Amino acid sequence: MPYYLFKISSRDSIDLVKDLELVEVFEAFRDAKIEAKKLRSEQDDDDFSYKVMFADNQLSAEEQLLEKREKDRKSTRLNSS
């Protein structure tokens, strides 16, 4: 399965709606990680971020990125103690 490198930005500072831009597709995680780190280091502002996703296809990678994940209950309990 390939590794997809995406540029992610939020519309109007709302985290619920994200714009995804496919930057590049890699066969090896190491190459994807190196490119993501390079792009992050060249980044001038915090209006967007870069993420690497491992998926069967681009659509699946995008769905994973857009999926709203619940907070881990263990970390929630640790923080409330």
N, C-alpha and C positions, 0 to 999 in steps of 0.2 A: 504494500500500500504506500502511496506517496505522502509526502509532507507538504502541506499548503501554508505559505506565509501570507498573512493578511495584514493590511493596514486598517485599523479600526478607529472610527471617529463617531462621536455622538452628535446628533442634531440638536442645535440650540441648547446645549448643555444639559440635555435630558438623557439620562442613562438608559431609559427604556427603549429608545429607538436608536439603533446603531447602523452606521453605514460601513459596509465591508468592501474593501478593494483588494482583489487578489494581486499580490505582488509577483510571486513566483512559485513554481512547483519543484520540489526536490525529491530525489529517490532516497537520500540518506539524511537522517536527522542531524548529524554533525554539520553538514553543509547548510541546512536550514537554520540551525542555531547560530552559526557563524554569521550568516547574512543578517539575521534578525538583530544580533548584537551590534553589527556594523551600522545598520540603519538607526538603531536606538541611540548610538553614540553621536551620530550626525544630526540628530533631531534638535531643532531650535526651540520648540515649544511643547507644551503638554496637551495640545488639542487632539492628539491621536496617539495610538499605541500600536505595537506590532505583536502579533501572536502567531505561533506555529501550531498547526493542527494536523493530527494523523488521522486519515479517514480513507474510506473506499473511493470517494469521489468528491468533487468540489461542493456539490450540493449538501452532502452529508457533513462536510467540514463547516459550512456556513450555518447549518442547522445547529450544530454543537455550539458554535460561538454565540448564536442568538438565544440559546436555551437559557431560561432563567433558573439558576441553581439556588437551592435553599442553603442557608448557613448550616455548617456542621454543628449538631447539637452538643457534641463534646466541648468544642471551643466556646460555645455560648455558655455552657455551665461553668467552665473554667473562668471566663471573664466576669461572670456575675458573682463569684465567690468573694 
